[in-house]
């Protein structure tokens, strides 16, 4: 027997000291209005995400009749999110230590030499790196490694960190449907299926989503190149028959030189091209490996470098990644031990350990505070019965005439619903109801499951996903600015994945 939203709210009344139980329609309206209000406030930068996550649900929770039970709802939700907060706290500390001691410096130098100073290539490299690391199925690890490797390059070239978060979020969201990732496993568990039966027929959709994401990355890179006033001289080479004195194409800042003009390179930061003074990036004058990270967190002269311990730190990091994949111990504990060992070995003196902890405190406070603040939103959604009401409402508003198209409808609904609520709420609460309704029209549960995972590129941008809070915190990007740039692109990727799934027959258009 299906439990209605009002029954769920009534049971919540017994668990919490609620003031009253609103009707299902009011709970639905309050739930959607609360989410939209939160999004509007952070995207217009009226409130910081942490403040909005606390105040907006508190106000709407009181309107939903939470009463004196509001505090218990929120504390229960925060208790459930505490392991995630601990994981992110010690993961940030661990990888921050590894950055300080120089573990990633060789990787940065390799990427710098490979990509040069072209913003378009840097953004595309960001996408490829994020995609490769995303194969482990863990968003937090992906964002830590991608940000550690690429953010110093963005800052050095004057590129926007929002582009980094947008591209990394897109790639990670697209690859989040891998069978060892959370959404596919949840869909399989909820419907009694094998994850591979869901995933394998969706490979063409995944390929299409990756192509669209990489295309967006290249377009964002070209936009950054234009914004910074950089000109790719490979085009001028073709027009002018080659530059004299240069053995490889370079990027120049300023106006286009005239075809056939000479470039006189001299010591300093300026070059005279066709009578115009044009700035040249420092890496064009000296070895990029020595200067690319100067004056950044990866300054090659920073006192925290431990070059003699690089192999120990590499072995320790690889060991942590192996434990992450094997899932033998709880991940928060793994990173706790990892951070402690890294501090003791690399900074044996107490003052050095204290300095390292203090140095990474701003990043830790930023992300952990948002994760705990998100507990207010989750607590109000669950404790007041808003999630149950929204799930029940969506199954009643779909006309019977659209029943044969329930698979496509599920794919479309997965875009906003997995953004507004957790994966658990969608896959365990809404998907089984939709799948049961679809079975009356001959739509198989596995087809419904495939459609349900196409919204993951958008889901990964949700403020309810701790990994995205980690990403914007590490990159010092406002969550609203990230949403402005990424949400419509992620929606396009999701719709393309759904469309390709329909075209190849993995998802039925109409039963």
N, C-alpha and C positions, 0 to 999 in steps of 0.2 A: 504493500500500500504506500502510495506516494505521500510524503510529509509536506503539507502546505507551508507557506511562509508564515501564516498566522499560528500554526501549530508549533513551528520552530520558535517563533517569538514568544509563545506561551511557555514553552519549556525554558526559554532564556529567562523569563520572568521568575521561574522557580530558582534558577541558578544565580541570578543577579537581582538586586533590589531595584527593579525598574519602577518608574512612576506610573506608566500606562503603556498599553500595547496598541500602536496605531494600526489602521487598516493596511492591507497589502498595497493598495494603490498609493497611499501616502508614503510608505516605506520605499517603494520604487522611485517615486518622484524625489524624495529626499536623497536617496542613494545617488542617482544620476546628477542631481543638482549639486551635491557635495563634491563629486569628482570634477564636474565642470568648473565650479567655483575655485577649487584648488588649482586646476590647470590655468585658469585665467589669471589668477593672482601671481603665479610664479612666472608665467610667460610674459606678463606685462611688467614684471619686476616690482610689483607693489609690496611683496613680502619675499623673504628668503624661503627656500624650500623647507628648511627645518621649522621655521615659525609657522608656515602655512600648514605643514603636516600636523602640528599640534593644535593650532587654534581652530581651523576650519572643521575638522571632525568633532572637536569638543562642542562647538556651537550646534552643529547638525545633530550630534548625539543627544543633546538636551531636547531639541525639537522632536526627536524620535522617541522620546519617553525614557531615556536611559536613567534619569534621576540619580539616586545615590549609588546605583550600580555601575555608573560610568567608570569610576576609578578601578573597580575590580575587572571590568572588561579590558581596560587598557593594560593593567598590570599582568593579566593572564597572557595577553598578546605579546607584551614585552618579554615575558618569561620564555615564550616560545622562540623569540628572535634573539635571545641572549647568546646562544651558541654562534649564530651568524655574526653578531657584533664582535664576539671574541675572536672568531676566525679572521675577520677583516682587520681587526686591531693588530694582531700578531703577524699576519701576513704582510701588512704594510710595514711594520717594523722590520721584519726579516728582509724583505726585498729592499727596503731603504738602506739597511746595513750593507747589503751586497752591492748596491750602487755606490755607496760611500767608499767601500774598500777596493773598488775597481773591477769587480767581476764582469760587468757588462762593457767595459771600455773597449776590449778587442772587437766585440760585436758592433759597437757604435762606429769604430774606425772602418770596419769592413763595409758597413752600410753607407757611411759617408763617401768612401771611395767609389762604391758601386753606383750610388744615386747622384753623386755630385751635388750641385747647388740648385738644381732645377726643381722648383716646388711641385710641378706636375709629377715628376718621377718620385719625389719624396712621398707624396700622398698615395700614389699607386703602390709604392713600397710598404707604406703603412698598412694598406688593405691586404697585401699579400702576407705580411708578417702576422697580422691579426687573424687572417684566415687559417694560416698554418698552425698557430698556437691554439686556435679554437677547436681543433680536432680532438683535444683532450676532453672536451665537453664541459669545461669549467670556465665560466665567464670571468671570475675574479682573477684567476691565473693569467688569462689572456690579456686582461686590461693592465695588470701590473707589468707584465713583460713588454707589452706594446708601448705603454707609456714610458717605461724606463728607457727603452731603446730609442724612441722617436721624439719624445717631447723636447729633449735638448736640441735636436736638430731644428725643430719648428721654431724654438725661441731664438736660436742662432740666426736663422734666416728671416726672422720677423714674421713668420707665418702664424695664422690664427689657430690656437689650440682647439677651438670649437670644431675645426675641420678634422682634427685628429679624433676627437670623441665621436663625431658623426660617422666617420669611415670605420673606426673600430667597432662601434655599436652595430652598424649595418652588417658587417661581415660576421660578427659573433652571433647576431640574431638569426641570420640566414642559416648558419651551420648548427644552430641549436636543435635542429631536428634529427641529428645523428642518433642512431638507435641506443647509444649509451648515454644520451643526454636526458635531462629530466622530462620534457614534454612527451616525447615518444614513449618513454617507459610508463608515464602516468596514463596516457591514453590506452596503452596496451593492458595495463593493470585494471583500469576501470571497466574495460569491455572484455576482459579475458582473452587477450590476443597475444601473439608473439611480436616483439618490437620489430624484428626483421621483416615480417609480413607487411607491416605498415611502411617501413622505410624504403625497402628495395624498389618498389614501383614508383616511389617519389624521387628517384635519382634524377630523371630529366628535369623535374621541377627544381631540385636543388641546383643543378647545373645552370638553369635559366636564372635563378635568383642570384647566383654568384656572378654571372655575366652582367646582370643589371647593376649589382652592387659595385663591381669593378668599373663599370662605365660611369656611374655616379662619382666614384673616386677620381677617375681621370678628369672629369668635367670640373670637379672641385679644385683639383690641382691646377688646371688651366686658368680657372678664375683667380686662384691665389697668385699665379704667375702674372696675370694682368694687373691685379691689385697692387702688387709690389713694383710694377713698372719694369719687369724683367723681360728681356728680349732674347730668344734663342737664336744664336748666330748660325745654327745649321741652315736656317732659311736664307740668311745672308750669304753663306758659303755658296749655296746653289745659285743665287743671283749674281754674285760678284766673282765667282770662280775661285773662292777660297781666301782666307785671311792670311796675310803675310806675317810670319813670326809666331803663329800659333799652330801647334801640332794636333790639337783636339778642340772640338766645339766648346764654347764657354757661354755663360749667362752674364749679360751686361745689364746694369741698372741705368735707366734713362731712355732717351729718345732713340729711334732706330738710326743707326749710321747709314750713310748713303752708300749704295752699291759701288764697289771699286775703291772705297776709302781705305787709307792705311791706318793701322792701329799702332801707336807707339807706346810700348810698355816700359814703364820706368818704376823705380822703387817708390813705394808710397801707395796711396789709395785711389789715385786718379789716373785716368787714361784719356788722351786727347784723340777723339775719333771724329773726323770730318769737321774739325773746328769746335766741337762740343765737348764739354767736360763731363765725363761719364764715370760714375763710381764703379769700382770693380770689387767683387767680394774677396775677402782676405784669402780664402782658400785658393784663389787663382794666382796669388803671388808667392805663397809659401806652401809647405807641406800641410795638406788638410788634416793629416793625422795628429799634427802637433797643435793646431790652432782651432779646429772645428768646435771643440768643447771648452775653449777658454772662456772664463767669466760665466760659466754655467755650473750646475750641480756636478757635472762631469769634468771639471777643470783638471787638466793633467798634472797640476801642481798642488792639488788639495792635500792637506796633511793627513787625511784619513786613509790614503791609499795603502794597501798591503800587498804589493806585488809578489812577495815571497810566499804568500798564503793563497794564491789564486787557485792552485790545484786542490787544496783542501776545501776552499769555498765552493768550487765547482762540484766536487764530490758530494759535499753536504747538500747542495741544491738539487743535484740529480737524485740523491737519496730521498729528499722530501717529495720530489715529483713522483717517484716510484711508489712511495707510501700513499700519496694522493690517489694514484690510479688503483692500487690494490685495495684501498679502503679498509686497512687492517685496524687502524686506530682512528678515533674521532679527529677530524681535520683541525679543529681549534687546538687540541692538545699537541698535534704534530708540529704546528707552527709555533706554539709556545716553546716547546723544547728546541726547535730549530733556532728561534731567535735567541734563546738563552745560550746555546752552544756558540752561535756566531758572535755574541757579545763577549763571552769569556775568552774565546780563542783570539779574536781580532783586537779586542781591547781589554787586556788582562787587568789594567788598573781601574779602580772603582770610578775615578773621575772621568775616564774615557767612556765607560759604560753609561754613566749618568748623562754625559754630554750627548751621546748618541740617542738616548731615549728622549731627551729634551728636544733635540734637533728634529725629530719626526713627530713630535707631539701635535703640531698644527694639522698635519694630514690625518692623523689618527682621530683627533677630536672632531674634525669636519665630517668624516665618513661615519664614525660610530654614532655621533649625535643624530645624524639623519636616519640611520637604521633604527635606532631606538624611537625616534620621533615617528617613523613609519608605523611603529607598533600602535600608536594612537589611532591612525587611520584603519589599520587592520582590526583592532579591537572594536571600534565603533561599527564597522561593516558587519562583522560576525556577531557581536554581542547584541545588537539591536535587531538582527534578523534582516538587514538590508540585502545581504548577499542572497539569502534564500528567496526573498521577495523578488529580486531582479531575475533570478533563475526561473522561478515559477512564471513570472510575467512573460518572459520571452517565449515560453512554450505555448502560451495562450494567444499571443498576438499574431502568430503565423497562420494565415488563412489555410483552410484545408486544400484549396486549389493549388497551393504551392508545395504540397506534400511531396510530390515526385522530385522536387528540386531541393530537398532538405540537405543534401550533401553540400551543394554549392552555398546554400544559405548558411550552413554551419561554418564553412570556410570564411564567409564574409563576416559572420558574427564573431568569429574567433579574433578578428582584428581589434575591435574595441573592447570586447569582453576580457581578453587576456591582458589588456592594458589596464583596465579598471579594477581587475581583481587578480588574485593569485592564481597560478597554474592549478593548485590543488582545488580551489573553488570551482574553476571552470571544468577541469577534466573529471573530477569526482562528483561534482554537483550538477552541472548542466549537460555535459556530453552524454552520460547514460540516458538521461531523459530524452534528448534529441534522437539518440540512436534507437531507443525503443519505439519512438514515434515513426522513425524512418523505416523500421522493419516492416511496418504495415504496407509500405509501398514497394517492397522488394529490394530496399537498399541495405547492403551488407554492413555489419558493424565495422569491418576493417576499412570500408570506403569512407565511413563517417570519421573514423580515426585519422585517416590520411588528410581529409579536408580540415580537420580541427587543428593540425599542426602548422598550417600555412600562415597563421597569424603571428608566428614567433618573432619575425623581424621587428614587429611593432611591440610585442610583449616585452622584449629585452630593454626597451626604452622607458618602461614604467618606473615611477618612483617607488613602487613596491618591490622592485628587484634590487637587492643589495649591491650586486655587481655594478650596475649603472651608477649608483651613488658613489661607489668606489672610483669609477672611471672619472667622473666629473670632479671629484675631490682631488685626485692625483693630478689632474690637468689644470686645476684651479679655474674651472669653467662653471658658469651659472647653469643650473639645470634647465631653466627656462630658455636660455640661449641655445642649449643643446637640442631641446625639443623643437624650437623654431626651424632648425636646420635639418633635423633627422626625421621627424615624424612623417612628413609627406613622402619623403623618399622611401622610408620603411614601408609605408602603405603601398606604394607602387610595387616594391619588391614582393610583398605578400600577395597582391593581386596577380602579379605575373606568375608566381608559383602556383596559385590556384588555377589560373587559366591553362597553364601548361599541363597540370595534373588532369584537367578535364580533357584536353586535346589528346593526351596519350592514353586515356581510358582508365587512369588510376582512380579518378573521381568521376562518378556519373553526373552528367548535366541534368538529366531527367530520367527517372526510373520508368 
